Amino acid sequence: MRRFYYESPSHEVTFSYELDMPAPGGLSGAPVVRIHPVEGSREVIGVVHGNNEVATIAELESVDEYGNRRPEVQRITSFALAHHTDSLRKRTGKATGERPLAEFLLT
């Protein structure tokens, strides 16, 4: 898992976790939980919100001895994305009347 600033296709930038697993359909909204090994307590540190598709070049474009071209081959890997709870608390929108989500949470 890594923390980074994810830029969505709509160019909105969100401080996110990138999880080392795909996010199958229906996983959005699931909590990301850290378990403290000594205390045994659990802490919600994020909420899954989508995927980050990353392309890597598996084979470069090439031309054989007859002039035939073989295109570049890319592999697409999809990683689950999760909001940090801190950034999630600051989110606003129509559903919250443009007020931060934190105002609606129990402390």
C-alpha positions in Angstrom: 0.0 0.0 0.0 1.2 3.5 -0.8 -0.1 7.0 -0.1 -0.1 9.4 -3.0 -2.1 12.2 -4.6 -4.4 10.5 -7.2 -5.6 12.6 -10.1 -8.9 11.3 -11.4 -9.9 11.4 -15.1 -11.9 14.6 -14.2 -8.6 16.1 -12.9 -9.8 16.2 -9.3 -6.8 15.5 -7.0 -7.4 13.3 -3.9 -5.0 12.2 -1.2 -5.4 8.4 -1.5 -4.1 5.0 -0.6 -3.3 2.7 -3.4 -3.9 -0.8 -2.2 -1.9 -3.8 -3.5 -5.1 -5.5 -4.7 -7.8 -4.9 -7.3 -11.2 -3.4 -6.4 -13.9 -5.7 -7.8 -17.3 -4.2 -8.4 -19.3 -3.5 -5.2 -16.2 -2.9 -3.0 -16.6 0.9 -3.1 -17.3 2.2 0.4 -15.6 -0.7 2.2 -13.4 0.4 5.1 -9.6 0.0 5.1 -8.6 -1.2 8.5 -5.3 -1.1 10.3 -4.9 -3.7 13.1 -2.5 -2.7 15.8 -0.5 -5.9 16.5 0.3 -5.2 20.2 -3.0 -3.7 21.3 -5.2 -5.8 19.0 -7.3 -2.7 18.3 -8.6 -1.8 14.9 -8.6 1.6 13.2 -10.4 2.7 10.1 -7.8 4.6 8.1 -9.6 4.8 4.7 -12.6 4.0 2.5 -12.3 2.4 -0.9 -13.5 4.6 -3.7 -12.3 3.2 -7.0 -9.4 1.9 -9.1 -6.1 3.2 -10.4 -5.2 1.5 -13.7 -1.5 1.5 -14.4 0.1 0.6 -17.7 3.5 -1.0 -18.0 5.3 -1.8 -21.3 5.6 -5.6 -21.6 7.2 -5.5 -25.1 8.6 -2.6 -27.2 7.5 -2.0 -30.7 9.7 -3.8 -33.1 10.3 -4.4 -36.8 11.4 -7.8 -38.1 13.8 -8.4 -41.0 10.9 -8.2 -43.5 9.7 -4.8 -42.4 6.7 -6.1 -40.5 5.9 -4.1 -37.4 4.9 -5.5 -34.1 3.2 -2.9 -31.9 4.1 -2.1 -28.3 2.4 -4.4 -25.8 1.2 -2.9 -22.5 -0.1 -4.7 -19.5 -2.8 -2.9 -17.5 -2.8 -3.5 -13.7 -5.6 -2.3 -11.6 -5.1 -1.2 -8.0 -7.9 -0.3 -5.5 -7.9 3.3 -4.3 -9.1 4.4 -0.9 -9.7 7.9 0.6 -7.7 8.8 3.7 -10.2 9.3 6.5 -8.7 12.8 7.1 -9.4 13.9 3.5 -12.8 12.2 3.5 -13.9 14.2 6.5 -13.2 17.4 4.5 -15.3 16.3 1.5 -18.3 18.4 0.6 -21.1 18.0 -1.9 -24.7 18.3 -2.7 -25.6 15.5 -0.2 -24.0 17.4 2.7 -25.3 20.9 1.7 -21.8 21.8 0.8 -20.8 21.3 4.4 -17.8 19.1 5.4 -18.7 15.5 6.0 -17.1 15.6 9.4 -20.0 17.8 10.7 -22.3 14.8 10.3 -20.1 12.2 12.0 -20.2 11.1 15.6 -17.0 11.7 17.5 
